[in-house]
């Protein structure tokens, strides 16, 4: 899978961009572009967005 920044997904978190998009939408955001900062800590995704 090609991503805009493969270093975020490949090796560091070991998740795909599709997984990230699903998680972001499940958290109530419209998409990845609505997220200002995302952290993956202890296998949990923590998001800070522009708006929900």
N, C-alpha and C positions, 0 to 999 in steps of 0.2 A: 504494500500500500504506500502510495506517495503522500507525504504530508508537507506542509509549508515549513515545518521545523522538525525533522525526524528525530533530533536529539531529545525532544520532550517525551516522545513515545517509545523510542527504541532503546532498550537497555536500562533506562532510568526507572521507568514505571512499568514497562513491559505490557502496555495496553495500546489498543489501536485508536485512531482518531474517531472511528465509528463508536467505540465504547465511550469515549469522552463526550461525544455529541449526545448520546443517549443519557448519560449521567447528568449532563448540564440541563437537558430538557426535563428530566425527572425531578430536578431541583427547582423547577419552575421558571427557568430562563427560556427565552425563545431560541437561543443558539449560542455557540461558542463566542461570537462577537459581543454578547451581552456580559461577558465575564471580564472583569478587570484583573483579578488575580486568582489563580487556582493553586492549591497546595495538595500534595498527596502525602499524607503523614500516617504512619501505622496502618497502611492499607485503606485509608479513608480519604475521600476527595473532599476538600474544603474550598468553597467558592466564595469570592467576594465579587459582586457584579455591579454594573452601572445601574440596573433597575431590574425588577421582576415583573 
